[in-house]
Amino acid sequence: MVLNILGILTILMSFLPVNREHPAHAESSQFRDKETESLYTNLKKLSGNHIMFGMSNPTTLTYMKVVNPDINRSDCKDITGSHPAFFESDLMWYANPQYKNIDLSAMKGAYDRGSVCGYCWHLRGIESNSFYAKEGDRKLLHNIVSNPDRKCNPSLDWYLTKIDEVAIPIFRELGFPLVFRPFHEMNGSWFWWGKRWCTTDEYKAIYRLTVDYLRNAGIKNLLFAWSPDAISGMEFYPGDDYVDILGMDIYEPGIDPQKSTAKMLKGLGVLTDYSEAHHKIAAMTECGCRKDKNVWRYPDLYPNFWTQYVLEPILNDPKAKRIVWISSWNNADWKKDGSGQFYIPYKGLETQGGKEAIVDFQKFFNHPVTLFENDLPDMYH
């Protein structure tokens, strides 16, 4: 797609710091359709009252059947009677046509039932074909933002072509409001867009470039989420005009010595304070308890993870409790040998602590503050 003059000027301006005195919400709302604006308003109403539970690909990926064509079944629903309230998928999966078709049906079904939907994007690099920071793509972000002229910058042209061919068609086909969470966990160095491989200004530039490009393409059904990994700093924040939702990804909170409960609450408090002052939304955009090598920390060692290590500390903190959702990663036994990671318990879980973990997650589900799909009010009007 050839950018018009306005589009080129907008991208050039995106490389500059944003310093506007008028409210960012008023500026950003012009880029949202009516239904997306209603979702934004209704999400803000949840703050301090309810917290949605979300999950990555809850119906498309289930532990016992990885690519699940039954959009009415999920591991979550098997043990609670309800799907999650927030469905997040990943544009990365859509390179596989079979998976793409199943997952699009899942996302449409979730919206039809009233859930909130969104996408992240583990975008694979040009040379390495990996989203991790592997040799060949460690300067990719720098190269993308080094020259705003698409015709003279092959890295920029590659990236914008990816948006043209992957993201925009999906956003248009679905049409309903979506949360889009690009370039997450930038304050770590495991992705090619991580802090070791770019400056903070370069990161802000690619985030702003992405938002501006989608807006210039006429995409009005997106809320943009920005989510660092387990920190309380804002140095990579691209600016109020480019972010609707401030998130934090944190795994093993209160278990990993580097991710204490106090650190989790401090980080969430920074986000909720900022969100309240700037008319934004705060969320825990990824959470879970992973294996430590061959040790199943969840559920063997910490079967009560979701209540004791996540929900209770958050609800007991006056700032953290203002987040509007908590989202886990997906359940998937890719090798079909019981070695795959899961983040919530599933029906038939028989490992040590499995039954206790199911009871604990049901307690999480039944808490009056948590919202699952069956609990949601109308989020789109």
C-alpha positions in Angstrom: 0.0 0.0 0.0 1.4 3.4 -1.0 1.2 6.0 1.8 -0.3 9.3 1.0 1.4 12.6 1.9 -0.5 12.8 5.2 0.5 9.2 6.1 4.2 10.0 5.4 4.1 13.1 7.5 2.4 11.2 10.3 5.1 8.5 10.4 7.8 11.2 10.4 6.1 12.9 13.3 5.9 9.6 15.1 9.7 9.6 15.5 9.4 12.8 17.6 8.5 12.9 21.3 4.8 13.6 21.9 4.1 16.6 24.2 0.5 17.7 23.9 -1.4 19.6 26.6 -4.9 18.5 25.7 -6.4 15.3 27.1 -5.1 12.2 25.3 -8.5 10.5 25.5 -10.1 13.2 23.4 -7.3 12.9 20.9 -7.4 9.1 20.6 -11.2 8.7 20.6 -11.4 10.1 17.0 -9.7 6.9 15.9 -12.3 4.6 17.4 -15.7 3.6 16.1 -18.7 3.8 18.4 -18.6 0.2 19.6 -14.9 0.4 20.4 -15.4 3.6 22.3 -18.2 1.9 24.3 -15.8 -1.0 25.1 -13.2 1.5 26.3 -15.7 3.2 28.5 -17.1 -0.1 29.9 -13.6 -1.4 30.7 -12.9 1.7 32.7 -16.1 1.2 34.7 -14.7 -2.2 35.9 -11.7 -0.6 37.6 -12.0 -1.0 41.4 -15.1 -3.1 41.1 -14.4 -6.2 39.1 -11.5 -8.0 37.4 -12.0 -10.0 34.3 -10.1 -13.3 33.8 -8.5 -13.7 30.4 -6.5 -16.4 28.7 -4.5 -16.8 25.5 -6.4 -18.9 22.9 -8.7 -20.6 25.5 -10.8 -22.6 23.0 -8.4 -23.0 20.1 -5.7 -24.4 22.4 -6.6 -26.9 25.0 -4.2 -29.2 26.9 -5.5 -32.6 25.7 -6.4 -31.4 22.2 -4.0 -28.7 21.1 -5.9 -27.4 18.0 -9.4 -27.7 19.2 -12.2 -27.1 16.5 -15.0 -26.9 19.1 -15.4 -23.2 19.9 -17.8 -24.0 22.7 -15.2 -26.0 24.7 -12.3 -24.8 26.8 -10.2 -26.1 29.7 -11.6 -23.2 31.6 -15.2 -24.0 30.9 -14.6 -27.7 31.6 -13.8 -26.9 35.2 -15.8 -23.7 35.9 -18.8 -23.8 33.5 -17.6 -20.6 31.7 -15.1 -19.5 29.2 -12.7 -16.6 30.2 -14.0 -13.1 29.8 -11.1 -12.0 27.7 -9.7 -13.9 24.7 -6.3 -13.0 23.4 -4.9 -14.6 20.3 -1.6 -14.1 18.4 -1.2 -13.0 14.8 1.8 -15.3 14.7 -0.5 -18.4 14.5 -2.2 -17.2 11.3 0.6 -18.4 9.1 -1.0 -21.8 9.4 -4.3 -21.7 7.4 -5.9 -24.5 9.4 -5.2 -22.8 12.7 -6.2 -19.5 11.3 -9.6 -20.7 10.3 -10.3 -22.4 13.6 -9.0 -19.4 15.6 -11.0 -16.9 13.6 -14.1 -18.9 14.4 -13.2 -19.0 18.0 -12.7 -15.2 18.1 -16.0 -14.5 16.4 -17.8 -16.9 18.7 -16.3 -15.2 21.8 -17.4 -11.8 20.6 -20.9 -13.1 19.8 -21.1 -14.5 23.4 -20.1 -11.1 24.7 -16.4 -11.6 25.6 -13.6 -9.1 25.1 -11.1 -10.1 22.4 -7.6 -9.1 21.5 -4.3 -10.0 19.8 -0.6 -9.9 20.6 2.0 -10.6 17.9 5.1 -12.7 18.2 6.4 -11.4 14.9 9.2 -13.5 13.4 12.2 -11.6 12.1 13.5 -11.4 8.5 16.7 -13.4 8.8 16.1 -15.7 11.8 12.4 -16.5 11.3 12.2 -16.2 15.0 10.6 -13.7 17.4 13.5 -14.2 19.7 16.6 -12.0 19.5 18.7 -14.4 17.3 21.6 -13.6 15.1 20.6 -11.7 12.0 17.7 -9.8 13.5 19.2 -8.1 16.5 19.4 -4.8 14.6 16.0 -5.2 12.9 14.1 -2.7 15.0 16.9 -0.1 14.6 16.8 -0.7 10.8 13.0 -0.4 10.6 13.0 3.0 12.3 16.3 4.3 10.8 14.7 5.8 7.7 10.9 6.6 7.3 11.1 6.3 3.5 9.6 2.9 2.7 11.0 2.8 -0.8 14.5 3.3 0.5 14.3 1.2 3.6 13.8 -2.5 3.0 13.4 -3.3 6.7 10.6 -0.8 7.0 9.0 -2.0 3.8 9.1 -5.6 5.2 7.4 -4.5 8.4 4.7 -2.5 6.8 4.0 -5.3 4.3 3.5 -7.6 7.3 0.9 -5.2 8.7 -0.7 -5.0 5.3 -0.8 -8.7 4.7 -1.4 -10.1 8.2 -2.8 -7.6 10.7 -5.0 -5.3 8.6 -7.0 -8.1 6.9 -7.7 -9.8 10.2 -8.8 -6.5 11.9 -11.0 -5.7 9.0 -12.5 -9.2 8.7 -13.4 -9.3 12.4 -14.7 -5.7 12.5 -15.6 -5.8 16.1 -13.5 -4.1 18.9 -10.1 -5.7 19.6 -7.3 -5.0 22.0 -4.0 -5.0 20.1 -0.8 -5.5 22.2 2.3 -5.2 19.9 5.9 -5.4 20.9 5.3 -6.6 24.5 8.0 -7.2 27.2 10.3 -4.7 25.6 12.2 -4.2 28.8 13.6 -7.7 28.6 16.1 -8.8 25.9 14.6 -12.1 24.7 12.7 -10.6 21.7 14.3 -8.7 18.8 12.5 -5.6 20.0 14.0 -5.9 23.5 16.0 -3.3 25.4 19.4 -4.7 24.5 18.7 -4.4 20.8 17.3 -0.9 20.6 17.2 2.5 22.4 14.1 3.6 24.3 13.5 6.2 21.5 13.7 3.6 18.8 11.2 1.4 20.6 8.8 4.3 21.0 9.3 5.1 17.3 8.2 1.6 16.2 5.3 1.5 18.5 4.1 4.9 17.3 4.7 4.0 13.7 2.5 0.9 14.1 -0.3 2.8 15.7 -0.2 5.6 13.1 0.0 3.2 10.2 -3.1 1.3 11.4 -5.0 4.5 12.0 -4.1 5.9 8.6 -5.4 2.6 7.1 -8.8 3.5 8.6 -8.7 0.8 11.3 -11.0 2.1 14.0 -11.8 -1.1 16.0 -8.6 -1.2 18.1 -7.6 -0.4 21.6 -3.8 -0.3 21.9 -2.1 -2.0 24.9 1.5 -1.6 26.0 2.9 -4.2 28.4 6.4 -4.3 29.8 7.7 -7.3 31.8 7.4 -7.2 35.6 8.6 -3.7 36.2 7.3 -0.4 37.5 9.2 1.9 35.1 7.8 3.9 32.2 10.9 4.5 30.2 9.6 2.7 27.2 6.1 4.2 27.3 5.3 5.6 23.8 2.9 8.3 25.0 -0.7 8.8 25.9 -1.8 9.4 22.3 -0.7 5.9 21.4 -1.7 3.8 24.4 -5.2 3.0 25.8 -4.2 0.1 28.1 -1.1 -0.1 30.3 -0.3 -3.7 31.1 2.3 -5.8 32.9 3.4 -9.3 32.2 4.6 -11.2 35.2 5.2 -14.9 35.8 5.8 -16.7 39.2 4.9 -13.6 41.3 5.8 -14.2 44.9 7.6 -17.4 43.9 10.5 -16.3 41.8 12.9 -14.4 44.1 13.3 -11.7 41.4 9.5 -11.2 41.2 8.3 -10.8 44.8 4.7 -10.0 45.7 5.9 -6.6 46.7 7.4 -6.0 43.3 4.3 -7.1 41.5 2.1 -4.8 43.6 4.4 -1.9 43.2 4.5 -2.4 39.4 0.7 -2.7 39.2 0.3 0.4 41.4 2.4 2.5 39.1 0.2 1.4 36.2 -3.1 2.0 38.0 -2.0 5.4 39.4 -0.9 6.5 35.9 -4.1 5.1 34.3 -6.4 6.9 36.7 -4.6 10.2 36.2 -4.5 9.9 32.4 -7.8 8.3 31.7 -6.3 4.9 30.7 -6.9 1.3 31.7 -4.5 -1.0 33.6 -4.3 -4.8 33.4 -2.1 -7.8 34.2 -1.7 -8.8 30.6 0.2 -12.1 31.2 0.5 -14.2 34.3 1.2 -17.8 35.2 3.5 -20.2 37.0 5.8 -22.2 34.8 7.9 -25.3 35.2 11.4 -24.9 36.6 13.3 -27.3 34.3 11.5 -30.6 35.1 9.9 -29.4 38.3 6.2 -28.6 38.0 5.9 -25.6 40.3 2.2 -25.5 39.3 0.4 -27.5 40.5 2.8 -29.7 42.3 4.3 -27.1 44.6 1.9 -24.2 44.4 -1.6 -25.6 43.6 -3.2 -22.5 45.1 -1.3 -20.2 42.8 -4.3 -18.3 41.4 -5.8 -17.4 44.7 -2.9 -17.1 47.1 -0.2 -15.7 44.8 -2.3 -13.6 42.4 -5.9 -12.7 43.4 -5.6 -12.2 47.2 -2.5 -10.0 47.1 -4.0 -7.9 44.4 -7.4 -7.5 46.1 -5.6 -6.6 49.4 -3.7 -3.7 47.7 -5.7 -0.5 47.2 -3.8 0.4 44.0 -3.4 -3.0 42.4 -7.0 -3.9 42.8 -7.9 -1.3 40.2 -6.7 -3.4 37.3 -9.5 -4.6 35.0 -8.2 -8.0 33.9 -5.8 -10.8 34.7 -4.8 -13.0 31.8 -3.0 -16.3 31.7 -1.0 -17.8 28.8 -2.4 -20.8 26.9 -2.6 -24.5 27.8 -0.9 -26.7 25.2 0.7 -30.1 25.2 2.3 -29.7 21.8 4.2 -33.1 21.9 1.1 -34.9 23.3 3.2 -36.6 25.9 2.2 -34.7 29.0 5.3 -32.5 28.9 3.6 -29.3 27.7 3.1 -26.3 29.9 -0.3 -25.4 31.3 -1.3 -22.3 33.2 -4.7 -23.2 34.5 -5.9 -26.7 35.5 -7.8 -28.9 33.1 -10.3 -31.6 33.4 -8.5 -34.9 34.1 -5.4 -33.3 35.7 -3.9 -36.1 37.8 -0.4 -34.8 38.7 0.5 -34.0 42.3 -1.6 -31.1 43.5 -3.9 -31.4 40.4 -7.2 -31.9 42.3 -6.2 -29.1 44.7 -5.4 -26.8 41.8 -8.8 -27.4 40.3 -10.5 -26.6 43.6 -8.4 -23.5 43.9 -9.2 -22.2 40.4 -12.9 -22.8 41.0 -12.5 -20.7 44.2 -10.9 -18.0 42.0 -13.8 -18.3 39.6 -16.4 -18.0 42.3 -14.9 -15.0 43.9 -17.4 -12.1 43.6 -14.8 -9.8 42.1 -13.7 -12.0 39.2 -15.6 -11.9 36.0 -15.7 -14.8 33.4 -17.6 -14.8 30.2 -20.9 -15.8 31.8 -20.6 -12.9 34.2 -19.9 -10.1 31.8 -22.3 -7.1 31.4 -22.9 -5.8 27.9 -19.4 -4.4 27.0 -20.2 -3.0 23.6 -23.1 -0.5 24.3 
